[in-house]
Amino acid sequence: MSDPDLLAAARAVRENAYAPYSRFKVGAAVRGASGRVFVGVNVENVAYPEGTCAEAGAIAAMVAAGESRLQAVAVIADSPAPVPPCGGCRQKLAEFGGPDTPVTLATTDGVRQETTIGTLLPGSFSAAHMDRA
């Protein structure tokens, strides 16, 4: 399930994160349906709720390039254990990927956890909930 190129892209872009307050840099990479890789980093702001997560940045780059389906996701941080996406990013991932879309969570020390969007967000809210009979 692991995508070494995707993880390498997340690792490389992580260095560009803007995290002067927490000093907790996160890098993310997503593979779109075309096979292209899009990357993102966390971007903090002194007004903490106004920051942007790495996963959201990578998804935004994918959408800006004209794609709307995820094939795979990788997220990396310098932490003792792999860091899962926040709740908001889990919903964003579910918007563009299926429940079986692979997600690799990793640390800069090489610890990896393989999971899926469906495992990260069981019972996700979807467009089907908005359908009216």
Steps between C-alpha positions, in 0.01 A plus 500: 500500500789741572597741220873582547497785244202661671663475840826643360307798359332560838837474677664749262224760512474479880810717528303787340234503774442833671482406867667779702265458798471125551820407315305190396552464126270268305526401134232332292486362149202369308492308175217607272313276259740602221794369703637850561621582851392815683657618823409721793638619832352640816494879502455654843372843586536689827120468521518120537156406362592670174778256412488245220573129529742326264231261374267789416781673310577190294132448418466867402799468265342191342168675448671814366669277240159374386486165676241379748578138592763367738688176432724510808608726787819536706552715810828540690602684815787506748318324781543186712212328321329558164262798515150443365316780317275725708125448480452773241768355275352152536174639361691676220677173411164320498362764261761417237588136571313179564493300823766264358741780398835417663652742751858473622576679826869529586758655728828650389670210682341245266207373708204434269136422541291385204130571511213615278271800484210278609686384809596858589142623459238228544145616445610808305251761389459490121300652217267198522376636834372805316296304243128537537262223402 
